[in-house]
Amino acid sequence: LGPVNDIDTSRPDDLGHRPVPGQPGPGPGSAAPTRPTFPGPHRPANPSPPIAREPEPPPADSLRGDEIEAVARKNQDLTQRCYMRSQRGADAILVGDVKKIAVTLQIEKDGSVTDVQLSDHGADTLGKCLSTALRGWKFRPSSGGRFKFSLNFVSG
């Protein structure tokens, strides 16, 4: 077999470091090497629990749900006409089973509608007609905001 060599696999910064024979060790007066530290995840000393907040009430001049519904009822003929027209065109098969579409309106402080988002059919004949009709709706002056509601359709 032959001579056996001891191989030291420890790293110099390991706590149990043994000097390798024939290698110079730390000189007199030098401190033993210390283990490096690595930053860990930041954790606050005393994490505080999340504060449950009550939703802020809408401003006093905010539109109410019944006001949105009243304007939708007032303009129901226009939205129903869009639905009926779309059933006669090329999109009739796509629109045939539509009963309800969720709508999100951006209403400005002067009561005008500046943005309309539809849950479905935004790019077809029905959606284009509805978007045009809904942009023409006028609400009373208020603090404005985003409002969601549903348009329900009746076949026939």
ROKOLBA-490338 format. One record per residue (C-alpha): x, y, z; residue in three letters. Coordinates in nm, 3 decimals, decimal comma. Layout:
BEGIN
+---------+---------+---------+------+
:      xx :      yy :      zz : resn :
+---------+---------+---------+------+
:       X :       Y :       Z :  ALA :
...
+---------+---------+---------+------+
//
This chain:
BEGIN
+---------+---------+---------+------+
:      xx :      yy :      zz : resn :
+---------+---------+---------+------+
:   0,000 :   0,000 :   0,000 :  LEU :
:   0,217 :   0,298 :   0,060 :  GLY :
:   0,234 :   0,595 :   0,292 :  PRO :
:  -0,099 :   0,736 :   0,420 :  VAL :
:  -0,140 :   1,111 :   0,410 :  ASN :
:  -0,377 :   1,284 :   0,648 :  ASP :
:  -0,590 :   1,534 :   0,463 :  ILE :
:  -0,752 :   1,809 :   0,668 :  ASP :
:  -1,089 :   1,898 :   0,516 :  THR :
:  -1,183 :   2,160 :   0,776 :  SER :
:  -1,204 :   2,522 :   0,677 :  ARG :
:  -0,997 :   2,785 :   0,857 :  PRO :
:  -1,311 :   2,951 :   0,990 :  ASP :
:  -1,449 :   2,627 :   1,142 :  ASP :
:  -1,452 :   2,636 :   1,520 :  LEU :
:  -1,277 :   2,305 :   1,557 :  GLY :
:  -0,995 :   2,395 :   1,318 :  HIS :
:  -0,687 :   2,185 :   1,361 :  ARG :
:  -0,361 :   2,318 :   1,229 :  PRO :
:  -0,230 :   2,121 :   0,933 :  VAL :
:   0,115 :   1,973 :   0,999 :  PRO :
:   0,374 :   2,166 :   0,807 :  GLY :
:   0,141 :   2,468 :   0,757 :  GLN :
:   0,199 :   2,787 :   0,954 :  PRO :
:  -0,062 :   2,846 :   1,223 :  GLY :
:  -0,176 :   3,172 :   1,374 :  PRO :
:   0,110 :   3,374 :   1,509 :  GLY :
:   0,152 :   3,476 :   1,870 :  PRO :
:  -0,100 :   3,736 :   1,983 :  GLY :
:  -0,342 :   3,672 :   1,697 :  SER :
:  -0,696 :   3,586 :   1,782 :  ALA :
:  -0,859 :   3,262 :   1,679 :  ALA :
:  -1,067 :   3,296 :   1,364 :  PRO :
:  -1,436 :   3,354 :   1,422 :  THR :
:  -1,728 :   3,212 :   1,231 :  ARG :
:  -1,870 :   3,464 :   0,984 :  PRO :
:  -2,227 :   3,575 :   1,034 :  THR :
:  -2,482 :   3,605 :   0,757 :  PHE :
:  -2,777 :   3,840 :   0,761 :  PRO :
:  -3,110 :   3,667 :   0,812 :  GLY :
:  -3,460 :   3,784 :   0,737 :  PRO :
:  -3,554 :   4,110 :   0,905 :  HIS :
:  -3,789 :   4,051 :   1,195 :  ARG :
:  -3,913 :   4,338 :   1,406 :  PRO :
:  -3,842 :   4,300 :   1,776 :  ALA :
:  -4,209 :   4,322 :   1,877 :  ASN :
:  -4,434 :   4,267 :   1,578 :  PRO :
:  -4,766 :   4,434 :   1,629 :  SER :
:  -5,085 :   4,259 :   1,525 :  PRO :
:  -5,266 :   4,405 :   1,223 :  PRO :
:  -5,519 :   4,668 :   1,314 :  ILE :
:  -5,872 :   4,587 :   1,205 :  ALA :
:  -6,021 :   4,898 :   1,057 :  ARG :
:  -6,382 :   4,965 :   0,989 :  GLU :
:  -6,445 :   5,058 :   0,626 :  PRO :
:  -6,474 :   5,430 :   0,591 :  GLU :
:  -6,828 :   5,544 :   0,528 :  PRO :
:  -6,884 :   5,697 :   0,187 :  PRO :
:  -6,885 :   6,076 :   0,173 :  PRO :
:  -7,220 :   6,235 :   0,251 :  ALA :
:  -7,271 :   6,338 :  -0,111 :  ASP :
:  -7,182 :   5,993 :  -0,252 :  SER :
:  -7,423 :   5,821 :  -0,487 :  LEU :
:  -7,630 :   5,551 :  -0,322 :  ARG :
:  -7,713 :   5,212 :  -0,470 :  GLY :
:  -8,079 :   5,301 :  -0,514 :  ASP :
:  -7,978 :   5,606 :  -0,721 :  GLU :
:  -7,767 :   5,388 :  -0,952 :  ILE :
:  -8,060 :   5,146 :  -0,987 :  GLU :
:  -8,299 :   5,433 :  -1,060 :  ALA :
:  -8,083 :   5,558 :  -1,348 :  VAL :
:  -8,045 :   5,200 :  -1,478 :  ALA :
:  -8,425 :   5,153 :  -1,469 :  ARG :
:  -8,478 :   5,488 :  -1,640 :  LYS :
:  -8,242 :   5,379 :  -1,922 :  ASN :
:  -8,358 :   5,017 :  -1,934 :  GLN :
:  -8,513 :   5,062 :  -2,278 :  ASP :
:  -8,173 :   5,157 :  -2,426 :  LEU :
:  -7,988 :   4,861 :  -2,276 :  THR :
:  -8,268 :   4,619 :  -2,373 :  GLN :
:  -8,258 :   4,758 :  -2,729 :  ARG :
:  -7,883 :   4,684 :  -2,744 :  CYS :
:  -7,955 :   4,328 :  -2,631 :  TYR :
:  -8,233 :   4,278 :  -2,889 :  MET :
:  -8,020 :   4,420 :  -3,174 :  ARG :
:  -7,728 :   4,196 :  -3,087 :  SER :
:  -7,953 :   3,888 :  -3,113 :  GLN :
:  -8,025 :   3,965 :  -3,481 :  ARG :
:  -7,666 :   4,010 :  -3,598 :  GLY :
:  -7,367 :   3,786 :  -3,649 :  ALA :
:  -7,314 :   3,760 :  -3,271 :  ASP :
:  -7,662 :   3,614 :  -3,213 :  ALA :
:  -7,527 :   3,272 :  -3,115 :  ILE :
:  -7,280 :   3,423 :  -2,867 :  LEU :
:  -7,537 :   3,655 :  -2,711 :  VAL :
:  -7,831 :   3,414 :  -2,712 :  GLY :
:  -7,771 :   3,277 :  -2,363 :  ASP :
:  -7,674 :   3,607 :  -2,195 :  VAL :
:  -7,899 :   3,686 :  -1,899 :  LYS :
:  -7,680 :   3,918 :  -1,693 :  LYS :
:  -7,364 :   4,130 :  -1,740 :  ILE :
:  -7,171 :   4,289 :  -1,453 :  ALA :
:  -7,090 :   4,654 :  -1,516 :  VAL :
:  -6,837 :   4,885 :  -1,352 :  THR :
:  -6,884 :   5,258 :  -1,410 :  LEU :
:  -6,646 :   5,542 :  -1,333 :  GLN :
:  -6,866 :   5,837 :  -1,244 :  ILE :
:  -6,712 :   6,182 :  -1,221 :  GLU :
:  -6,806 :   6,455 :  -0,974 :  LYS :
:  -7,026 :   6,627 :  -1,232 :  ASP :
:  -7,229 :   6,305 :  -1,275 :  GLY :
:  -7,091 :   6,204 :  -1,614 :  SER :
:  -6,975 :   5,850 :  -1,690 :  VAL :
:  -6,614 :   5,841 :  -1,813 :  THR :
:  -6,531 :   5,469 :  -1,808 :  ASP :
:  -6,738 :   5,156 :  -1,863 :  VAL :
:  -6,614 :   4,802 :  -1,801 :  GLN :
:  -6,824 :   4,497 :  -1,882 :  LEU :
:  -6,766 :   4,150 :  -1,737 :  SER :
:  -6,845 :   3,987 :  -2,074 :  ASP :
:  -6,903 :   4,078 :  -2,438 :  HIS :
:  -6,697 :   4,398 :  -2,421 :  GLY :
:  -6,569 :   4,366 :  -2,779 :  ALA :
:  -6,876 :   4,235 :  -2,962 :  ASP :
:  -7,186 :   4,415 :  -3,089 :  THR :
:  -7,367 :   4,394 :  -2,755 :  LEU :
:  -7,073 :   4,530 :  -2,556 :  GLY :
:  -7,005 :   4,819 :  -2,792 :  LYS :
:  -7,371 :   4,921 :  -2,791 :  CYS :
:  -7,395 :   4,895 :  -2,410 :  LEU :
:  -7,073 :   5,094 :  -2,357 :  SER :
:  -7,201 :   5,374 :  -2,578 :  THR :
:  -7,540 :   5,377 :  -2,404 :  ALA :
:  -7,390 :   5,369 :  -2,053 :  LEU :
:  -7,149 :   5,655 :  -2,127 :  ARG :
:  -7,456 :   5,867 :  -2,201 :  GLY :
:  -7,606 :   5,813 :  -1,855 :  TRP :
:  -7,612 :   6,118 :  -1,631 :  LYS :
:  -7,610 :   6,110 :  -1,251 :  PHE :
:  -7,652 :   6,391 :  -1,001 :  ARG :
:  -7,335 :   6,579 :  -0,902 :  PRO :
:  -7,163 :   6,390 :  -0,619 :  SER :
:  -6,821 :   6,285 :  -0,494 :  SER :
:  -6,807 :   6,039 :  -0,787 :  GLY :
:  -6,625 :   5,708 :  -0,783 :  GLY :
:  -6,641 :   5,352 :  -0,920 :  ARG :
:  -6,972 :   5,170 :  -0,899 :  PHE :
:  -7,058 :   4,809 :  -0,979 :  LYS :
:  -7,399 :   4,668 :  -1,065 :  PHE :
:  -7,559 :   4,411 :  -1,295 :  SER :
:  -7,763 :   4,456 :  -1,610 :  LEU :
:  -8,028 :   4,186 :  -1,645 :  ASN :
:  -8,172 :   4,102 :  -1,986 :  PHE :
:  -8,502 :   3,947 :  -2,090 :  VAL :
:  -8,542 :   3,763 :  -2,423 :  SER :
:  -8,837 :   3,842 :  -2,637 :  GLY :
+---------+---------+---------+------+
//
